[in-house]
Amino acid sequence: MSKPIVILGSARGDGNTRKLVERTFKNQEKDLIDLTMFRVNYYTYDYRHMDDDFLFLAEKMLNYEHIVFATPVYWYAMSAQLKTFFDRLTDLVSVKKEMGRMLKGKTMYLISCGSDGELPEGFEIPFQASATYLDMNFGGHLHGWMEQGKVAAEVQDKITSFVQPIQ
Ligand SMILES: Cc1cc2nc3c(=O)[nH]c(=O)nc-3n(C[C@H](O)[C@H](O)[C@H](O)COP(=O)(O)O)c2cc1C
């Protein structure tokens, strides 16, 4: 499927990160998983949470070639909601390896939303390094922020080049 899937990791489904995602894909179709709507438990070494929503979401995600992780900046890092989802990717390289292998060749993108244009050094590293580890490509990063409740004008200028490869 060339339509992208967005995994939204905000603490609220209708917040600023969602606004930035909607603005980014204003002119093209996308599907979206709002993690607040699902039960994704922490990773555990005994894989005791295999009956929560993670595998259902992972199976859905595997239908897409373009996978966009969207996160607010919380305490200089990705949100806990998204980090919990990332930790559970461990299930896909251990007990569900056949699913993990299906990530190979897909492209990961990152959308982040903070209070301003400043991002801590290394913010992208967990995404880029995870993409490499999972044999995925890293397709780009859009960082945005709001001004008077709207996506800042400076960010709007960057959206066109960010979405260009996501077709
Ligand atoms: C718990 C928390 C921590 C935050 N930490 C940062 C931060 O470290 N850097 C930053 O730029 N903004 C920070 N912010 C501001 C949010 O990133 C910003 O308001 C963002 O637009 C919120 O998106 P949301 O509505 O999807 O949650 C923080 C906000 C919260 C609630």
The ligand as an SDF file (V2000), in Angstrom:
LIG
                    3D

 31 33  0  0  0  0  0  0  0  0999 V2000
    4.9790   16.2840   29.7400 C   0  0  0  0  0  0  0  0  0  0  0  0
    5.4000   17.3470   28.7440 C   0  0  0  0  0  0  0  0  0  0  0  0
    6.7450   17.5370   28.5040 C   0  0  0  0  0  0  0  0  0  0  0  0
    7.1580   18.4600   27.5420 C   0  0  0  0  0  0  0  0  0  0  0  0
    8.4860   18.5870   27.2680 N   0  0  0  0  0  0  0  0  0  0  0  0
    8.8760   19.3690   26.2240 C   0  0  0  0  0  0  0  0  0  0  0  0
   10.2480   19.4290   25.8290 C   0  0  0  0  0  0  0  0  0  0  0  0
   11.1190   18.8080   26.4230 O   0  0  0  0  0  0  0  0  0  0  0  0
   10.5780   20.1950   24.7540 N   0  0  0  0  0  0  0  0  0  0  0  0
    9.6130   20.9040   24.0430 C   0  0  0  0  0  0  0  0  0  0  0  0
    9.9490   21.5570   23.0450 O   0  0  0  0  0  0  0  0  0  0  0  0
    8.3200   20.8680   24.4120 N   0  0  0  0  0  0  0  0  0  0  0  0
    7.9280   20.1210   25.4610 C   0  0  0  0  0  0  0  0  0  0  0  0
    6.6050   20.0540   25.8140 N   0  0  0  0  0  0  0  0  0  0  0  0
    5.6300   20.7900   25.0040 C   0  0  0  0  0  0  0  0  0  0  0  0
    4.9700   19.8820   23.9560 C   0  0  0  0  0  0  0  0  0  0  0  0
    5.9320   19.1600   23.2050 O   0  0  0  0  0  0  0  0  0  0  0  0
    4.1640   20.7000   22.9820 C   0  0  0  0  0  0  0  0  0  0  0  0
    3.1960   21.4650   23.6670 O   0  0  0  0  0  0  0  0  0  0  0  0
    3.4820   19.8240   21.9560 C   0  0  0  0  0  0  0  0  0  0  0  0
    2.9130   20.6350   20.9820 O   0  0  0  0  0  0  0  0  0  0  0  0
    2.4030   18.9630   22.6090 C   0  0  0  0  0  0  0  0  0  0  0  0
    1.8170   18.1190   21.6590 O   0  0  0  0  0  0  0  0  0  0  0  0
    0.4940   17.2930   22.0410 P   0  0  0  0  0  0  0  0  0  0  0  0
   -0.6370   18.2660   22.1050 O   0  0  0  0  0  0  0  0  0  0  0  0
    0.3180   16.2990   20.9320 O   0  0  0  0  0  0  0  0  0  0  0  0
    0.7630   16.6370   23.3590 O   0  0  0  0  0  0  0  0  0  0  0  0
    6.1780   19.1900   26.8190 C   0  0  0  0  0  0  0  0  0  0  0  0
    4.8130   19.0070   27.1110 C   0  0  0  0  0  0  0  0  0  0  0  0
    4.4260   18.1020   28.0540 C   0  0  0  0  0  0  0  0  0  0  0  0
    2.9430   17.9080   28.3250 C   0  0  0  0  0  0  0  0  0  0  0  0
  1  2  1  0
  2  3  1  0
  2 30  2  0
  3  4  2  0
  4  5  1  0
  4 28  1  0
  5  6  2  0
  6  7  1  0
  6 13  1  0
  7  8  2  0
  7  9  1  0
  9 10  1  0
 10 11  2  0
 10 12  1  0
 12 13  2  0
 13 14  1  0
 14 15  1  0
 14 28  1  0
 15 16  1  0
 16 17  1  0
 16 18  1  0
 18 19  1  0
 18 20  1  0
 20 21  1  0
 20 22  1  0
 22 23  1  0
 23 24  1  0
 24 25  2  0
 24 26  1  0
 24 27  1  0
 28 29  2  0
 29 30  1  0
 30 31  1  0
M  END
$$$$
